[in-house]
Amino acid sequence: MIEKYPPFGLPTICYVGLGSYLILIGVYSSALSVAEDKKLRQIIRASVVNEASLLDSMGTAAMEDRIRQKVAKITREQKSVLIQQTGIESSLDDSEISQFVETVIQEVKRSKRPN
């Protein structure tokens, strides 16, 4: 008795190349996104440190507000530049960026305290 099964092997083999290509594109896009997030974090850190050193004489609250405003502006600009360069949007959202800015501000405060 000969059993006839539908030919699932051939269509499956035909889609292996496409599937592999799509997985490769996904991994590549993720790697680019992580690299761009790292660049964005470095830009934020450098901006906060520079602003903090320039604005030492101002009040702490006013200094922190000015730093947050400037970093938000720089972040928006850099995000758009990174999107234009790579075509991939950053995975960092505004809340993560503001949390990172707070972390950097706290680090700068700790480093300026006399030991």
C-alpha positions, 0 to 999 in steps of 0.5 A: 500500500502506497501512502501519499503525503503532501509534499511539505519538504520542497516548500519548506526548503524553498523558504529556508533561504528567505528565513535565514536572510530575515533572521540575519537582517534582524540580528544586524538591525539589533546590533546597530541599535545597541551600538547607536544606543551606546553612542547616544549614552556617551553623548549624553554623559559627555554633555552632562559632565561638560555642562556640570563643569561649566555651571558650577557657580549656578544653583544646583536645581537651576543647573540640573534643569538646564542640563536636562533641557540641553541634554534633551535637545542634544538627544533629539538631534542625535536620535534623528541623525542616527536614524538618518545614518542607519535607518534604525530607530534607537531603542531608548525612550524618553524615560530611559534617557531621563533616568540615565541623565539622573544617574550621570548627574548623581555620579558627577555630584559624587565625584565633586564631593570632597573625600 
